[in-house]
Amino acid sequence: MSKFGKQSLWSSTTKLHLTSVLIVVCFLQILELLLLQRKYDLFTGGFLQPYSYLSWTDRVSFIGLGLWMDLVFIGTLGTAWFWFTNRRVTRPLVAAYFFVFSGLSIIGIWLAVKFKILAYFNDTINFLIVQNLGGGNIVDVLAYITNEATMYGITIVSLSALFWIGLHIVRQVADVDMAESKFPMNWLKVWVVAPTVILTVAIVWLVNSDFSLRYGLEKKSSYEFISNMLNQLTDIDRDGYGLFTFPPDPLPLDPVIYPGALDLPDNGIDEDGYGGDFHWTSSEPDPLTQLIPKAKKNILLVVLESTRSDLLGVTLNNKPVTPNLTALANQGSSIDYSYSHTGYTVTSLTALFNRSLSSGYRRIALADFLQQSGYSLSFISGQDESFGDVATTTGMNAPGRYLFDARSALQDRVYPSKDSGSLRLSEERVLQEFKSHTSKMNWDNPQFIYTNLQAAHFPYSHPGMPALIIDQPIPRSKITVENQSWLESTYWNAVAVADRTVGSMIMHLKELGVYEQTLVMIVADHGESLFDDSFLGHGHALNQSQTRIPLIINQPGIDIHTAVGQIDIANLLVQLATGQFNEADWNNKEKPVLQIVGSLDNPQLIGIVSYGEIRTILDLRTRRVYFSDLDHWDEFDLAWKNPTLKPRIQTLIELWERTRWEDYLSGESTKNQQLNSKHNNH
């Protein structure tokens, strides 16, 4: 018998349960507040943060409401756990130890993972965006984001060992804890549960309707879980929107009407809640069909991965980063305002080749048009073009076309992994294939060559990448905002490697004697944030660093005064290569380029950008609109009433709704074709 005798270590098992819950709540509250301050400068204000709690009243309100949500969330879990362990007659101290240790461990790991991801990305990051970054394949997603999996695995193993050691120690004294447990108490069930539920629902409703409170509390794990649960419970029509989301569902019993729903044209109903009923006239004619299919110049189209628009003329350590691209732009043309629509590799490539953000609605693909025009087509890529099904979607792997990508030289991959999202060839290997293949071509026949260089892909270096302008690249584990200068140097070295490769390709074409008869176009799939806007990467913000891209052409005198989106580039390419360029087609400064974060049907942000980097952005999570030239966010309903701002918002919404409707019609057309095919087969 223990020296403590039969006297319980705790005078009341209820006190033990409450103490366990409070320990976990305090840990969650303190750790999360520290991380929120570090990430968002929530209590001091910071760069690019739309709201902060600067007064003591605001701070106390936020902390108090957050503490209540933590108490409700952890308290509910504790109540369920201790009820379960009491039913199984588990010793109270053992049950309490398990609850505290598990709670602290799970919370610690969850917050570590959550804020590790947010340290790179911004608040728009969600499963859909990560899936887009991973090409739409969940396996590739995991390969893309789990580089730190080993570290977390070691942590879990260590915690497991500590748990069993602690459990062994607790069991040495638990046998003297003989207090009879009566949990939950009757007074707890009657006088606490009902008021707690009512008060919590009221608080969530209040927070949901107040932007300042919602901005901070939606970043709290407990509030996020509780509000999502309430939203699911009130989403009666199962359209994804209930009464506790923002914006709330205006008609909870109608599954057709909810914020962001597909707006059916000319039915008198505003299904998506933005801009009134959508009016559909017809699709604009396909500009490629207005051109004569003919071959004149050869075409070399180079896509640079994750390359920013500000690459020309950059120097680092007194060395030029892009001497070849800068010379090409100086001798030819550089289009100032060119943009990615989405900031993702897969959707950018499909927009470039299929010329649409919808599923190719009534537009001929670039590869098909060139083949009809008499071109031979070759695709040479440093990435796996099956990633996101790009090769099939764009027609790269169609019969009669040459395709070489990272799958074609597995033995030369730069990383051990063979996963589609990680498979990659060095720029030297791509250049080797380019030289070998182009040396065997029949240049009497017009040629189209696509090359994809992966040099500037995160983490901006690979084993064997030459250090052209730096001493040593930054290791992936060191990529933090504190090492921004080192990160930028590594990134620009990667761009320098891509630049050298482009220069070698051009030199090889000159040696073959075909350069003067070749149109060279350099473009990027998207840009890249390097913590210059507080974030890292791409695909989660609509800004210059992530969506503005270089567009360089070896033909001088190309004067374009309009914003060029990736869906426009094929038309420009064909016009220039076939001698059908019409400057009047490219002289509309008001023309908008649609941009999206998320998916076309379920975006978090939609925006338009026009010549001069003039942006209008609608955040569908907050129903607020940003005007870049004013550097100002407005509530949607207030901005809609402003006669100066309304036309800009209207243009954005109509372009988004038009593109969605075209995508819907394309999907319906595909379904009908499949049904007809099945019917004919029978």
Residue pairs with C-beta under 8 A, 6 or more apart in sequence:
1 176
2 172
2 173
2 175
2 176
4 173
4 176
5 176
6 176
6 178
7 176
8 176
8 177
8 178
8 179
9 93
9 173
9 176
9 177
10 16
10 92
10 93
10 177
10 179
11 179
12 179
13 92
13 177
13 179
13 180
13 181
13 182
13 183
14 181
14 182
14 183
14 185
16 92
16 93
16 96
17 78
17 82
17 92
17 96
17 183
19 96
20 78
20 96
20 99
20 100
21 71
21 74
21 75
21 78
21 99
23 100
23 103
23 104
24 74
24 78
24 99
24 100
24 103
24 104
24 107
25 67
25 70
25 71
25 74
25 75
27 103
27 104
27 107
27 108
28 70
28 74
28 103
28 107
28 221
28 222
29 63
29 66
29 67
29 70
31 107
31 108
31 111
32 66
32 111
32 220
32 221
33 63
33 66
35 111
35 115
36 42
36 216
36 219
36 220
37 43
37 44
38 115
39 115
39 118
39 119
40 46
40 49
40 52
40 216
40 219
41 47
41 49
41 52
42 49
42 52
42 53
42 62
42 216
43 52
43 53
43 54
43 59
44 52
44 54
45 52
45 54
46 52
47 534
48 533
48 534
50 215
50 633
51 211
51 212
51 215
51 216
53 59
53 61
53 62
53 216
58 212
61 213
62 213
62 216
62 217
65 203
65 207
65 213
65 217
65 223
66 216
66 217
66 220
66 222
66 223
68 199
68 200
68 203
69 200
69 203
69 217
69 220
69 222
69 223
69 226
70 220
70 222
72 196
72 200
72 222
72 226
73 221
73 222
73 225
73 226
74 103
74 222
77 103
78 99
79 183
79 184
81 95
81 99
82 95
82 99
82 181
82 183
82 184
83 183
83 184
85 92
85 95
85 98
86 95
86 181
86 183
91 171
91 174
91 175
91 177
92 174
92 177
92 179
92 181
93 170
93 173
93 174
93 177
94 167
94 170
94 171
94 174
97 166
97 167
97 170
98 167
101 162
101 163
101 166
102 163
105 159
105 163
107 221
109 152
109 155
109 156
110 221
111 221
112 152
113 152
114 221
116 148
117 125
117 145
118 125
119 480
119 481
119 536
120 535
120 536
120 537
121 129
121 535
121 536
121 537
121 540
122 534
122 535
122 540
122 541
123 219
124 540
124 541
124 597
124 598
124 604
124 605
125 540
126 598
126 604
128 598
128 599
128 602
129 539
129 540
129 597
129 598
129 604
130 141
130 144
130 145
131 137
131 138
131 141
132 342
132 344
132 346
132 347
132 539
132 598
132 599
133 141
133 144
133 145
133 344
133 537
133 538
133 539
134 140
134 141
134 142
134 143
134 144
134 145
134 421
135 345
135 346
135 387
135 388
135 389
135 390
135 420
135 421
136 346
136 388
136 389
137 387
137 388
137 420
137 421
139 419
140 387
140 419
140 420
140 421
141 421
143 417
143 419
143 421
143 422
144 421
144 422
147 476
200 226
201 230
204 223
204 226
204 227
204 230
204 244
205 243
205 244
206 213
207 213
207 214
207 217
207 223
207 227
208 214
208 227
208 244
208 245
208 246
208 248
211 622
211 624
214 246
214 622
217 223
218 224
218 227
227 244
227 245
230 242
230 243
230 244
231 241
231 242
231 243
231 244
231 245
232 242
233 242
234 242
234 243
234 244
234 249
234 252
235 241
235 242
235 249
235 252
236 242
236 252
236 253
237 249
237 251
237 252
237 253
237 254
237 255
237 258
238 255
239 249
239 255
239 256
239 257
239 258
239 261
240 258
241 247
241 248
241 249
241 258
241 259
242 248
242 249
242 252
243 249
243 252
245 259
246 621
246 622
246 623
247 259
247 273
247 623
248 259
249 257
249 258
249 259
250 257
250 258
250 259
250 273
251 257
251 258
256 269
256 271
257 269
257 271
257 273
258 271
258 272
258 273
259 272
259 273
259 620
259 623
260 272
260 273
260 274
260 601
260 602
260 603
260 620
261 271
261 272
261 273
262 271
262 272
262 601
262 660
262 661
262 664
263 270
263 271
263 272
263 274
263 277
263 278
263 657
263 660
263 661
264 271
264 278
265 277
265 278
265 279
265 280
265 661
266 277
266 278
266 279
266 280
267 277
268 277
269 277
270 276
270 277
270 278
272 278
272 657
274 618
274 636
274 653
275 640
275 649
275 650
275 653
275 654
275 657
278 654
278 657
278 658
278 661
279 654
280 658
280 661
283 361
283 362
283 662
286 355
286 362
286 363
286 364
287 571
287 585
288 355
288 363
288 364
288 366
288 369
288 570
288 571
288 574
289 364
291 571
291 574
291 575
291 578
291 580
292 578
292 580
293 369
293 372
293 373
293 374
294 373
294 374
294 578
295 373
295 374
295 375
295 446
295 577
295 578
296 446
296 577
296 578
296 579
297 446
297 517
297 518
297 519
297 576
297 577
297 578
297 579
298 443
298 446
298 447
298 448
298 449
298 514
298 517
298 518
298 519
298 577
299 370
299 375
299 447
299 448
299 449
299 518
299 519
299 521
299 573
299 577
300 449
300 451
300 505
300 509
300 518
300 519
300 520
300 521
301 448
301 449
301 450
301 451
301 521
301 523
301 573
302 450
302 451
302 452
302 453
302 502
302 505
302 520
302 521
302 522
302 523
303 349
303 352
303 450
303 451
303 452
303 453
303 523
303 524
303 525
304 453
304 455
304 456
304 495
304 498
304 522
304 523
304 524
304 525
304 550
305 345
305 382
305 383
305 452
305 453
305 454
305 455
305 456
305 457
305 524
305 525
306 456
306 457
306 458
306 524
306 525
306 526
306 527
306 528
306 538
307 456
307 495
307 498
307 524
307 527
307 528
307 549
307 550
308 495
308 524
308 527
308 528
308 545
308 548
308 549
308 550
309 338
309 524
309 527
309 544
309 548
309 549
309 550
311 321
311 322
311 325
311 495
311 499
311 550
312 322
312 325
312 326
312 329
312 334
312 550
312 552
313 320
313 322
313 326
314 320
314 321
314 322
314 492
314 495
315 321
316 469
316 470
316 489
316 492
316 493
316 496
317 469
317 470
317 489
319 468
319 469
320 326
321 469
321 492
321 493
321 495
321 496
321 499
322 495
322 496
322 499
323 499
323 503
324 499
324 500
324 502
324 503
324 506
325 499
325 502
325 522
325 550
325 552
328 502
328 506
328 520
328 522
328 552
328 554
329 552
331 554
331 556
332 520
332 552
332 553
332 554
332 555
332 556
332 558
333 552
333 553
333 555
333 556
333 557
333 558
333 559
334 550
334 551
334 552
334 553
335 551
335 552
335 553
335 558
335 560
335 564
337 548
337 562
337 563
337 564
337 609
337 610
337 611
337 612
337 613
338 523
338 548
338 549
338 550
338 551
338 563
338 564
338 565
338 569
339 547
339 548
339 549
339 563
339 564
339 565
339 566
339 593
339 595
339 609
340 348
340 351
340 524
340 525
340 526
340 527
340 546
340 547
340 548
340 549
340 566
340 595
341 347
341 348
341 351
341 357
341 547
341 565
341 566
341 567
341 593
341 594
341 595
341 596
342 348
342 351
342 357
342 526
342 539
342 595
342 596
342 597
343 526
343 527
343 538
343 539
343 540
343 541
343 542
343 546
343 547
343 595
343 597
344 525
344 526
344 538
344 539
345 383
345 387
345 388
345 525
345 526
346 387
346 388
346 389
346 390
347 357
348 525
348 526
348 566
349 388
349 390
349 394
349 525
350 390
350 393
350 394
351 357
351 565
351 566
351 567
352 366
352 523
352 525
352 566
352 567
352 569
352 570
353 365
353 366
353 367
353 393
353 394
353 395
353 396
353 570
354 360
354 363
354 365
354 366
354 393
354 394
355 363
355 364
355 365
355 366
355 567
355 568
355 570
355 571
356 363
356 567
356 662
357 567
357 594
357 596
357 600
357 659
357 663
358 600
358 659
358 660
358 662
358 663
358 666
359 663
359 666
359 667
359 670
360 666
361 662
361 663
361 665
361 666
362 662
362 666
365 394
365 395
366 394
366 570
366 573
366 574
367 377
367 394
367 395
367 396
367 398
367 401
367 448
368 395
369 570
369 574
370 377
370 448
370 574
371 377
371 400
371 401
373 446
373 574
373 578
374 445
374 446
375 445
375 446
375 447
375 448
376 402
376 441
376 442
376 445
376 446
376 447
376 448
377 400
377 401
377 402
377 448
377 450
378 401
378 402
378 403
378 404
378 437
378 441
378 447
378 448
378 449
378 450
379 385
379 391
379 396
379 401
379 402
379 403
379 404
379 405
379 449
379 450
380 404
380 405
380 430
380 433
380 434
380 437
380 449
380 450
380 451
380 452
381 403
381 404
381 405
381 406
381 430
381 450
381 451
381 452
382 405
382 406
382 424
382 425
382 426
382 427
382 429
382 430
382 452
382 453
382 454
383 405
383 406
383 423
383 424
383 425
383 452
383 454
383 457
384 405
384 406
384 407
384 420
384 421
384 423
384 424
385 391
385 396
385 397
385 403
385 405
385 406
385 452
386 392
386 405
386 407
386 420
387 420
387 421
387 423
390 396
391 397
391 403
391 405
395 401
396 403
396 450
397 403
402 437
404 433
404 437
405 425
405 452
406 413
406 423
406 424
406 425
407 423
408 433
409 425
409 429
409 433
410 418
410 423
412 425
412 426
412 429
413 423
413 424
413 425
414 424
414 425
414 426
414 462
414 463
414 464
414 465
415 422
415 423
415 424
415 462
415 463
417 423
424 454
424 457
424 462
425 454
426 462
426 464
426 465
427 453
427 454
427 455
427 465
427 497
427 498
427 500
427 501
428 464
428 501
430 451
430 452
430 453
430 501
431 501
431 504
431 505
434 449
434 451
434 505
434 508
435 508
438 447
438 449
438 508
438 509
438 512
439 512
441 447
443 512
443 514
451 505
453 498
453 501
453 502
455 465
455 494
455 495
455 497
455 498
455 501
456 491
456 494
456 495
456 498
456 528
457 494
458 528
458 537
459 474
459 476
459 479
459 490
460 473
460 474
460 487
460 490
460 491
460 493
460 494
461 473
461 474
461 490
461 493
461 494
465 473
465 493
465 494
465 497
466 497
467 473
467 493
468 493
468 496
468 497
468 500
469 489
469 492
469 493
469 496
470 489
470 490
470 493
473 490
473 493
474 483
474 486
474 487
474 489
474 490
478 486
479 487
479 536
481 531
481 534
481 536
484 530
484 531
484 532
487 530
487 531
487 536
488 530
491 528
491 530
502 522
506 515
506 520
506 554
509 515
509 518
518 554
519 553
519 554
519 555
519 573
519 576
519 577
520 553
520 554
521 551
521 552
521 553
521 554
521 569
521 573
521 576
522 550
522 551
522 552
522 553
523 549
523 550
523 551
523 552
523 566
523 569
524 549
524 550
525 549
526 538
526 539
526 546
526 547
526 549
527 538
527 544
527 545
527 546
527 547
527 548
527 549
528 537
528 538
528 545
528 546
529 535
529 536
529 537
529 538
529 541
529 543
529 545
529 546
530 536
530 545
532 545
533 541
533 543
533 545
535 541
537 546
538 546
539 546
539 597
540 546
540 597
541 597
541 605
542 595
542 597
542 605
542 607
542 609
542 615
542 617
544 613
547 595
547 609
548 613
549 566
551 564
551 569
553 576
555 576
558 576
558 581
559 583
559 586
560 572
560 583
560 586
560 587
561 586
561 587
561 588
561 589
561 611
562 586
562 587
562 588
562 589
562 591
562 611
563 591
563 592
563 593
563 609
563 610
563 611
564 572
564 586
564 593
565 593
565 594
572 581
572 586
574 580
575 581
575 582
575 585
588 611
589 610
589 611
589 612
590 610
590 611
591 610
591 611
592 608
592 609
592 610
592 651
592 652
592 655
593 608
593 609
593 610
594 606
594 607
594 608
594 652
594 655
594 656
594 659
595 605
595 606
595 607
595 608
595 609
596 603
596 605
596 606
596 607
596 656
597 603
597 604
597 605
597 606
598 604
598 605
600 659
600 660
600 663
601 660
601 663
603 620
603 656
604 619
604 620
604 621
605 617
605 618
605 619
605 620
606 617
606 618
606 620
606 652
606 656
607 615
607 616
607 617
607 618
607 626
607 652
608 615
608 616
608 648
608 651
608 652
608 655
609 615
613 628
614 628
614 629
615 626
615 627
615 628
615 629
616 625
616 626
616 627
616 628
616 648
616 649
616 651
616 652
617 625
617 626
617 628
618 624
618 625
618 626
618 636
618 649
618 652
618 653
619 625
619 626
623 635
623 636
623 637
624 633
624 634
624 635
624 636
625 633
625 634
625 635
625 636
625 639
625 645
625 649
626 632
626 633
626 634
627 634
627 645
627 648
634 642
634 645
636 649
639 645
639 646
639 649
640 646
640 649
